[in-house]
Amino acid sequence: MKKQIVISLVSKGRLRSDTLKLFKKKKLNIKSKGERDLIGYIKYKNTLIKCLFLHARECIDSLANGTADIAISGKDLLFNSEREIQKKIKVYKDLNFGHASLSIFCMNTWIDCQTMLDVSEIASDMLKKNRQPMKCSTKYRKLVENFLEEKNVKNVEVIDSKGATEVMARINQCSLVADISSTGKTAKDNGLKKIKDGLILNSTAALLVSKKSAKNSYVSSFLRLLSK
């Protein structure tokens, strides 16, 4: 029986283009019906590589649920996933693209808000005055909640962002935002400034593998090729 490896790749954006450059460098030609086809194939020695083009978060899920053996996606998404999912996945190697940081931002007009201690004090005053906690909008709830707990920042409610997180404070839906950023331009364009000690995580794209699949010699061989 011919061996097969399933690898999940991000379907759009910079992660997709940089991943395809990596495969091209390794002389791995992904054959598909076209750019919009979500399934491709690579012939590698005596192994068939099946490529699934998914949303970056779905790449993580595909490893945990057994759909894929290998994936390339952002470490931020892995570390924001459920603990049971993380237990099933190994970071094989950080890749030299997809660099970004997850940080907490507030509006530029908040002149007296520079540090997380300032955030804590303002949140306390806000609770006393309005009888409501300060709100922080993000797509990274688990990472943000853990960070706030580590910093001993109380009276901040983390709310889920479904759209463009950076604009939420600007339209008064929240006071803080926690978002991933590579250049900081989008935050700046929306009148946001980074809290000085509000860095939650530095992230990159990573070569990920299902711990179960990592036991297979042909999977390990392909991982070594991609990581050289």
N, C-alpha and C positions, 0 to 999 in steps of 0.2 A: 504493500500500500504506500502510495506517495505521501511524503510528509507535507504538512501544511502549517504555516504560521499566519495568524491573523494579527494585523497591526492597525491600530486606530490613529488617524491623523486629523489635525484640525482642518476644517473644510474651507475656511476663508481667512482673510487678513494677513498680517505680517507673519504669524506663526506658520500659516500654510506655505507662503512663499519661501520663508527661510528653511522650512523642513524639506521642501522640494529641492532647494539648492544643496542641502546636505545629501540627499539621495543621489542627486546628479553627480556630486563630488565622489561618491562611492561607486559610481557607474551602475546604479540601480535604476533601471528604466521602468517607470510605472505605466503600464498599458491600460487604457480605458477607452470608452466610447467618445469621450469629449471632456472638456473642462468642468462641465456641470454634472458629470456622472459621479455618483457617490461611492462607487466601488471600482477598484483597480487591481491589477495583478502584476507581480514581478516573478520572473523565473530566476531562482538562485540555487545553483548547483543542482541537487536532487530534491529541492524543496520548493513548493509553490507558496509565494507570499501573497496573501489577500489583504488589500488595503481598504479600510473603511474610512470615508471622510465624514467626520461628525463635528458637532459643536464641541468646543474645548472641554466643557463639563461632561459631556457624554463620553469623551475619551476616557476620563477617569472611571466613570460608571461601568464602561465596557470591560475594564480589567477586573473590577470587583465582582461582576455578575457572570464572568466566564465567557463573554462574547469575544474578547480579544486576549492575546497573549502579551503583546507589547503595545505601548502607546507613546506618543510625544505630545505633551501638553504642559501647561503652566504649573509650577510647584504651588502657587498660591491657591489654585483650585483643589489640589490634592489636600493641602493642609486645612482647607476650609470644609472639607467633606466630613461625613460621619466617621467616628472612630472605628467602627466596624469595617468601613470601606478602607480606611488607611491601613488597617492591620493586614489586608490582603495584597497590598501593593508595595513594591520596593523601588526606591529611587536608584536606578542603576548608574546614571551619570548626569550631572548638570551640563547643559549645552550652552554654547557661547552665542545665544541669541534670545530674544524675548525678555530682555532685561527690563524690569519695572519694579516699582516699590508701592506697597500698600501703606498709606499714611492717613492721618486725620487732618482735616482742613476746617477752617472757619472763614467767615466773611472778612474781607480786608477792613471793613468798617469797625470791626471789633478791635480797637486799638489796644485795649488793656488785656487782650487774650493772646498770650505768647507761648505758654507752656501748659502741660497737662494739669499742673497745680492750679493755674488760672482757670482752666476748664472746670475743675472740681469746685472751686469757690463760686464761680458764676452759676454753675448748676445748682448749688445749694441755695444761693440767693433767689434763683428763678423758682425753685420749689416753694420757698417761703412766700414769695410775692404772688405767683400765679397758681400755686397748688398743683403744679404739673411738672414732671421731670423734663429736663432738656432732652431733645430728640437728636439722634445721630442716624442718618440714612446710609445704608450700605448694601452691597450684594455679598458681603463677607461677614455675615452675622457671627459665626462661631469665633473667628479670629479676632473680631473687634470686641466681643464680650469678654473673651479671655484676656485681651490686652488691658481693657478697662479695669478688670479685676486685679491684674498684676500691678497696675499703677494706683490701685486703691481709689479709683474715681467712682464716686457714687452719684445717684440721682440723674443718671443718663440712661435713657431708654433707647435701645437699638431697634430701628425699624427697617424692614426690608424694602430695598429699592427695586422697582420693576423696570425702570427705564433709564434715562440719562441721570445718573446720580449727581453729577456736578451741578446741575441746575436746581436741585431740590432746596438748597439753602436760599438761593436767589429768589425763589418764588414763595419763601416763608413756609415751606413744608417741614423744615427742620432747622436746627441751629448749627449742627456739625454734619460733615459728610466724611466717610472713610472710603477711599477709592484707590484703585490701582492706577499708577501713572508712570509713564516712561520719560516724558520731557517736562511735564508740568504745565504745558501750554494751555490745555483745555481748562484746567483749574484756574489759571490766571485769567483767561478770557471770561470766566464766569465770576470774577471778583473774589476768588478764594485765595487764602494764604495757608501755608502748611504750619501746623503747630510744631514748634522747634524740637520737642522730644516726642512727637507723635508718630514716629516711624514704627509700624507694626511688623513689617516683613519686607525683605529684599527677595525678589523672585526672579527666576529665569525659566526658560523652557527646559524640560528635563526628559531624559530617556527613562521611561517607566516600564516595569514588568510585573506581571502577576506572579506572586511568590510561588504559586502552584506550577505555572508554566516555566519558571526559571530553573526547575529541576530537570527539564528536558535538554539534552545535549545540543540538539539542532537549534533550539531557541537561544541558548547561551552562545553558540557560534555566531548567530546573526547579530546578537547584541554586541559582541566583540567587534564585528565589522563596522557597525554603526558608531561605535565609541572610539575608534582609532583616530 
